[in-house]
């Protein structure tokens, strides 16, 4: 198992009800798998997981990326400008 720290920002923080969370996840879990787990474990995040922006150790990551051990995962809502 890998131990990771999740950091939630803006509206995702509000929906999660916390600013951070620590989890143990399987060694080969992808970002997509992590999003599915969070949507299942924290139902208020389900809709957010469809469009969330993810960082692994402060670098943007895509769904197929494997989550490394001791990673810091940032979760941000989509950004809009104007």
N, C-alpha and C positions, 0 to 999 in steps of 0.2 A: 504494500500500500504506500501511496505517496501522500505526504502531508502538505496541504496548500492553504494559503490565506486568500480569501476573497474580499475585495474592497468594492463597496457599492457607492455610486455617485448619483446625485440629483434625484429624479423621479424614481429611479430604481432603488435608491436608498429608502425612499419613503415607502415603496411597496414591500421591500424586504423587512422593514421595521428595525433595521440595524445598519450601522455603517460598515461593519466587517463581520466575517465569519471564518472559522477554521474548520477544515474538513479533511478526512482521509478518503482518498479515491484510489481506484485500481491503477496500477503502474502504466497501463497502456490506454488510459482514458483520453479521448479527444475533446476538443472544445465543444463539439456537437454533443457528445455524450454528457459532458458537464452541464450544458444547457438543458438537456432532457432531464437530468437528475434534479436540477434546481427547480424546473417547472413542476416536477412531481412532488418534491419535498416541500416546496414553498409555493402553494397554488396562486398566491397573489403576484408571483413573478411570471406566470405562464405566458401572458400576452407580451410582456417585455422581452422574453427570450427570442421572439421572432425577429426582432430588429436591433438587439443589443450590440454595442461595439465592445470588443474584448481586447484587453492587453495582457500579455504575459511578461512579467518583469519589465513593465513600462514600454513594451514594443507591441504594436498592433498584431493581432493573430487572427487566422481564419479558422473555420469550423474543423478542418481536417488536421490541424496542428495537435500534436501530442502534448499533454500537460506535463511538464517536468517536475521532478521532486522539489519540494520546498519553494514552489513558484508563488509569486504574488500575482493574483489575477484581478485586474480592474474591469469593472462592468459599468459602461456608460450608455445613457440613452442616445438615440441618433441626434445629431446636431443639425439644426436648421439655421439658415442665415437669411439676411434680406436687406 
